[in-house]
Amino acid sequence: MNRLEGKVAIVSGATAGIGKAIALLFGKNGCKVVASGRNEERGNAVVKEIKDNGGEAVFVKADICSESDLKNLVDTAVSTYGQLDIVVNNAGSGLSKPLSDITSEDWDHIFTADCKSVFLMMKFALPHLLKTRGNVINLSSASVYKPMPRMHGYCAAKAAVIELSKTAAMELAAQGVRVNVLCPGLTRTSILSQYTEEGVNRVAQAIPLKRVGEPEDIANMALFLASDEASYVTGQVMCVDGGVTTH
């Protein structure tokens, strides 16, 4: 069943990891995908994979820290496909430093990448989402509920994304636009490449389900939230973390 047939979605950070998995799954479910990121070669490879699987997609190079890039991303999606139904704000940045070493520039960058970009994407997309009664999925992190040392800016920015999403959901519900949050736990993306498989397995033992997440685990929840099956779901925070945030 093509659960997103006839829909158009923007997926930021679609060149690798969770964003790539979301873009591919949306494409397999009948959605026209506007994949964005900074790496043009990887982005075009994702588009090719979607097309090879019978889907439709374009790549738009965009830096989430650039307001003009984000506006162009939305404008290109609408000019290419004539509408916009779904926005997945997946792209972000990380920062791991002792509190005393964080500079004002560090702080501004992490909030621009992880929170301001989400605000701007919703702002630019909103006129189009109102026409289609569309929806937004904002990626936060399970680390909001399980804070980690040295991740001050990241955890703070991702927490802000949750509250921004909730206020937007409350404001836009009467107009038919849904806004939800997806909080991945530890997921097998490039961040785990620095560890051996044995090291990853050791970390997994602290997770109730005894494994790390796969990008596809996150993509499956994104597909549900984007689909009409979630038409009565808004303002919610979905943790896909193997049970980490339950204790």
TAQUIUR-V964422 format. One line per field, one symbol per residue. burial: + if it has 16 or more other C-alpha atoms within 10 Angstrom, else -. A space follows every 10 residues. Layout:
burial->???
This chain:
burial->--++--++++ ++++++++++ ++++++++++ +++++++++- -+++-+++++ +---++++++ +++++-+--+ ++++++++-- +-++++++++ ++--+----- ------+-++ ++++++++++ ++-+++-+++ -+++++++++ ++++-----+ ++++++++++ ++-+++-++- -+---+++++ ++++++++-- ---------+ ---+--+--- ++++++++++ +++-+++--- ---+++++++ ++-++--
